[in-house]
Amino acid sequence: MPRKVVILGASGRDFHNFNMFYRDNPEYRVVAFLQTQIPGISGRRYPPSLAGSLYPDGIPILSMDYLEEVVRVHGVEEAVLAYSDLTYSELGSVLSRAVSLGLSFRIHGPADTMLESIRPVIAVTGVKTGAGKSMVSREVALELRRRGLKTGVVRHPMPYGDLEKSAVQSFHSFEDLDKYNATVEEREEYEHYLKLGFPVYAGVDYGRILRLLESENDVILWDGGNNDWPFYKPDFMITVADAMRPGIEASSFPGEVNLRMCDAVIINKVDQAKPGAVDRIKESILARNPDAHVSLGESVVTVDNPKVIEGKKVLVIEDSPTVTHGGAPYAAGYVAALKHGAQPVDPRGFATGFFKKMYEEYPHMGPILPSTGYRPEQLRELEETIRRAPVDAVVLGTPSDITKLIKVDKPVARVEFRLRIVEGPSIKEYVDMFLEKARKKAL
C-alpha cells in the first residue's frame, strides 16, 4: 500500500518537492497540498497534467485549517514541510501539530530537491524575507552582463493563478506580465529585471524551466524567494543577512540552512543598524560558516520625486511578503519617507476589512500598508484603502508600479534602492570567484 502524505506549503516549494520526489513514485500517495501564508489561494487543484499518471483527478489544494480533517478522513501517515520563512518557534509549532495527530514529519533536503544544470549557476538567498536579496541579485546580474555573459534570472515560484498555464513562464517584456496575469507580488520581483533588460523565468515545473534556461542563456542566476534554498545546485551561493534584525540569521528556517551552505554572506542595511548589531551578526556567521567570505552593504534609498512628500502626510506602501510573513515592521518606503521629512500615517484607522485582518494576523507591521494583491478582490480593497487615506501623497516602497493595476487618486513618489558594498569583497570579486569555480568544474 502506498504511504499517504500531505504536503504543507505555500504554492512554491510544495509543488517543486512533489515534482522532484512524489510524482510517478508508486510508494507514496499525496492526498492534498495544505497551504498557508498566502491569502486566498486555496480551493484549487494541482492538475493531472502536472501531477502525473498516478493522479488522474489531480490533487486538491486546501488551507492548512483542514489538516486535522484531512488526516482523519484519509488516514494520512506523513506530513512534509515544504515552505519557508519560519522562525524556529513556528517550525516547532507546525511539527508538534503534525506529530500530535500521529504523523511522521519530514523535510526534504537539497539532495532530494536540487536539479543540476549544464550551465554555471550562481544563487542569491536570504536569511529572511526582506533582507535585500533583490538588490544583491540585480548587481550580480549587471556584473555578469559586463563580462559579456547572457544571464537568465530564475525566480522562486509564485504560481498563484492557473497552474497549467503557469507551468513554464518566460518574461522578456512588460507585456509578458499581462500575458501571464502576474500578481503584484510577482511584478515586485520581475519588473526591476525587465527594466534592466534581463529575462526572468518562473513557474511550476522547474525541470522544464531549466531546459529552457539552458537553451537561451550562458549562465543562470537563481534569485531566491523568502529564505528558501535554491532549486538548482549552485556553483556559488551568496546569502544576504539583515543588519536591522540581528539574530534572525540563527533563528529562522531555512535561513540558517542558507547561512551554513553559502560561499559568501552580505550583511545588508548596515547604515540602518543599531550599535553592535553588525558585530553580533559577524560572530553568528563565523560560528556557523567560518569559511564564508563576509561583506557589509548599505541599502541606498532614493525617491524619484521627493518634493511630492517633503513635509507631507503620506501613506507608505511596502512590498507585502517583506512586512507580512517576512516579519519586518517596514521596508524601503518608510525609510525613504523619514529621510525626506514626510509623516507616515498609520493605515489601520481607514483600512478595509481584508487589510484589517492582515494587521491582526501580522501585528508587528508598522504604520505601512502591505501591497497585497494576489487576487482581483484584494486589489480592489488596496485601491479603496488608498482612496480612504487622509494623506497628501503615496510613497511606493514596492518595486512594482501598482498604478498600472489600480487607480491611485493621490500624487505618488516611487522609491528605488541599490546595494553599495562598504567593506569586504565586492560583487565583482564574488562574480570572479563564481566564474573560477565554474571553470574548474568544467575541466
VOLUM-184926 format. One record per residue (C-alpha): x, y, z. Coordinates in steps of 0.2 Angstrom, whole numbers. Layout:
N
px	py	pz
X	Y	Z .
...
//
This chain:
443
px	py	pz
0	0	0 .
7	17	-4 .
11	28	11 .
-2	43	12 .
6	60	13 .
1	78	15 .
12	92	9 .
12	108	19 .
17	123	8 .
13	140	1 .
11	137	-18 .
30	136	-21 .
42	123	-14 .
27	111	-11 .
24	109	-29 .
43	108	-33 .
46	94	-20 .
31	85	-27 .
38	86	-44 .
55	80	-38 .
51	66	-26 .
32	61	-27 .
27	62	-45 .
27	45	-53 .
33	37	-36 .
22	22	-33 .
27	21	-15 .
18	37	-10 .
1	44	-12 .
0	63	-9 .
-18	66	-3 .
-18	85	-3 .
-7	101	-3 .
-11	111	13 .
-6	129	11 .
-3	144	22 .
5	161	22 .
-3	167	5 .
-21	173	7 .
-35	167	-4 .
-26	154	-15 .
-33	138	-8 .
-48	128	-16 .
-38	124	-32 .
-32	108	-38 .
-14	103	-44 .
-19	97	-62 .
-17	80	-69 .
-6	87	-82 .
7	92	-69 .
3	78	-56 .
7	63	-67 .
-1	47	-71 .
-4	42	-53 .
-16	56	-51 .
-29	56	-65 .
-40	68	-55 .
-26	79	-49 .
-23	84	-31 .
-34	95	-20 .
-26	111	-13 .
-33	116	3 .
-30	128	18 .
-19	122	32 .
-35	124	43 .
-41	107	36 .
-25	97	42 .
-34	88	56 .
-49	84	45 .
-39	78	30 .
-29	67	42 .
-44	59	49 .
-54	56	33 .
-40	50	23 .
-29	40	35 .
-14	51	32 .
3	44	39 .
16	58	35 .
17	77	34 .
30	85	23 .
35	103	27 .
38	112	11 .
38	131	14 .
50	144	21 .
51	160	32 .
48	151	48 .
55	156	65 .
61	140	75 .
46	143	86 .
34	142	71 .
43	127	64 .
41	118	81 .
23	123	82 .
20	115	64 .
30	100	69 .
20	97	85 .
4	99	77 .
8	86	64 .
16	74	76 .
1	76	89 .
-10	68	75 .
1	53	74 .
10	58	59 .
28	56	54 .
36	73	50 .
48	75	35 .
58	89	27 .
66	85	11 .
84	92	10 .
94	99	-5 .
99	81	-11 .
81	77	-14 .
76	93	-22 .
90	102	-31 .
92	100	-50 .
109	101	-58 .
112	112	-73 .
124	111	-88 .
126	130	-86 .
135	139	-72 .
123	143	-58 .
125	157	-46 .
112	159	-32 .
107	173	-20 .
97	168	-5 .
92	176	11 .
91	173	30 .
74	180	30 .
62	189	18 .
66	207	17 .
85	206	19 .
88	213	2 .
91	199	-9 .
84	208	-25 .
96	222	-24 .
111	210	-22 .
104	199	-37 .
102	215	-48 .
121	219	-45 .
126	201	-49 .
116	202	-65 .
124	218	-70 .
141	212	-67 .
138	196	-77 .
132	206	-91 .
148	217	-90 .
158	201	-94 .
148	198	-110 .
138	184	-102 .
119	181	-107 .
111	179	-90 .
94	171	-87 .
86	176	-70 .
76	162	-62 .
64	166	-48 .
57	155	-34 .
39	151	-39 .
24	161	-36 .
11	152	-46 .
-5	160	-39 .
-16	158	-54 .
-20	144	-67 .
-6	131	-63 .
-7	123	-80 .
-4	140	-89 .
10	144	-76 .
20	128	-78 .
34	137	-88 .
34	156	-88 .
47	166	-98 .
46	185	-96 .
55	195	-109 .
45	211	-108 .
32	220	-98 .
18	214	-110 .
23	196	-103 .
17	202	-86 .
0	204	-93 .
1	189	-104 .
3	178	-88 .
-9	189	-77 .
5	192	-65 .
0	197	-47 .
8	212	-38 .
19	200	-29 .
26	193	-45 .
28	210	-53 .
38	216	-37 .
51	203	-41 .
51	204	-61 .
49	222	-66 .
66	228	-60 .
74	215	-70 .
64	218	-86 .
68	237	-84 .
87	232	-85 .
84	220	-100 .
86	204	-91 .
74	189	-95 .
65	181	-80 .
59	163	-79 .
47	156	-66 .
33	144	-65 .
29	127	-58 .
39	113	-67 .
57	118	-64 .
64	104	-74 .
56	111	-89 .
61	128	-84 .
79	123	-83 .
80	116	-100 .
73	132	-107 .
85	142	-97 .
100	132	-103 .
95	134	-121 .
94	153	-120 .
107	158	-108 .
126	157	-104 .
124	157	-85 .
109	156	-73 .
106	167	-58 .
94	160	-45 .
85	174	-36 .
78	165	-21 .
61	168	-13 .
58	170	5 .
73	162	14 .
72	146	4 .
87	137	-3 .
89	135	-22 .
80	123	-33 .
96	122	-44 .
113	117	-37 .
123	132	-37 .
142	134	-41 .
142	149	-30 .
130	155	-17 .
128	172	-9 .
117	173	7 .
110	190	12 .
109	194	31 .
99	209	38 .
108	221	49 .
92	228	56 .
87	211	63 .
102	203	71 .
99	185	77 .
87	181	63 .
100	173	54 .
102	160	68 .
83	158	72 .
74	156	56 .
71	141	44 .
78	138	32 .
88	154	33 .
101	146	44 .
102	132	31 .
107	146	18 .
119	153	30 .
128	137	33 .
128	132	15 .
134	148	6 .
151	153	0 .
148	172	5 .
137	182	16 .
132	200	13 .
126	209	29 .
114	222	21 .
107	238	28 .
122	241	39 .
119	260	38 .
102	257	47 .
109	245	60 .
109	248	79 .
126	249	88 .
134	232	90 .
122	223	78 .
134	220	64 .
147	213	76 .
134	201	83 .
129	195	66 .
148	193	61 .
150	182	76 .
135	172	72 .
141	169	54 .
158	164	60 .
151	151	72 .
140	143	58 .
151	145	42 .
169	150	47 .
174	148	28 .
162	161	21 .
168	177	14 .
159	192	23 .
154	209	16 .
145	224	23 .
132	233	12 .
122	248	13 .
104	250	5 .
105	266	-4 .
87	273	-5 .
81	286	-17 .
65	294	-22 .
60	299	-39 .
51	315	-34 .
55	320	-16 .
46	336	-17 .
29	327	-18 .
32	320	0 .
43	333	9 .
34	338	25 .
18	330	19 .
7	317	27 .
10	301	17 .
3	283	15 .
18	271	14 .
15	255	4 .
28	242	6 .
30	225	-3 .
19	213	5 .
30	197	9 .
43	208	17 .
31	215	30 .
19	201	32 .
27	183	34 .
44	191	32 .
42	199	49 .
49	216	45 .
39	231	53 .
43	242	37 .
55	242	22 .
62	255	10 .
47	265	8 .
46	270	26 .
65	274	27 .
63	285	12 .
48	294	19 .
58	298	35 .
73	303	25 .
63	316	16 .
54	323	31 .
37	315	27 .
25	310	40 .
19	292	38 .
1	289	43 .
-5	273	51 .
-17	265	39 .
-26	254	52 .
-39	268	55 .
-45	268	37 .
-41	250	31 .
-54	239	23 .
-59	223	30 .
-46	212	21 .
-32	223	27 .
-39	225	45 .
-37	206	46 .
-19	207	39 .
-15	219	53 .
-22	207	66 .
-13	192	58 .
4	202	57 .
3	214	72 .
22	218	70 .
18	229	55 .
22	247	57 .
12	262	50 .
13	255	32 .
1	246	20 .
6	230	13 .
4	229	-6 .
-6	213	-6 .
-14	209	-22 .
-15	190	-26 .
-32	192	-32 .
-44	205	-40 .
-54	207	-25 .
-38	211	-15 .
-33	224	-27 .
-50	232	-26 .
-48	233	-7 .
-30	240	-9 .
-37	253	-21 .
-51	258	-9 .
-39	259	6 .
-28	271	-3 .
-44	281	-8 .
-49	282	10 .
-32	288	16 .
-32	306	23 .
-15	309	16 .
-6	321	4 .
4	308	-6 .
8	290	-8 .
26	283	-6 .
28	267	-16 .
41	257	-7 .
36	241	-18 .
46	238	-33 .
30	236	-43 .
22	250	-51 .
4	246	-44 .
-3	262	-53 .
-4	251	-68 .
-16	239	-59 .
-26	250	-49 .
-31	268	-48 .
-21	279	-36 .
-30	296	-33 .
-15	304	-25 .
2	310	-30 .
15	296	-30 .
33	296	-26 .
42	280	-31 .
57	273	-21 .
72	264	-28 .
86	255	-18 .
103	249	-23 .
117	240	-14 .
133	248	-10 .
147	237	-3 .
157	247	10 .
168	233	17 .
174	216	11 .
174	208	-6 .
164	217	-20 .
151	210	-31 .
164	210	-45 .
175	199	-34 .
161	187	-30 .
157	185	-48 .
176	182	-51 .
175	168	-38 .
159	161	-46 .
167	160	-63 .
183	152	-57 .
173	139	-48 .
163	136	-63 .
178	135	-74 .
186	122	-63 .
170	111	-63 .
170	111	-82 .
188	104	-83 .
//
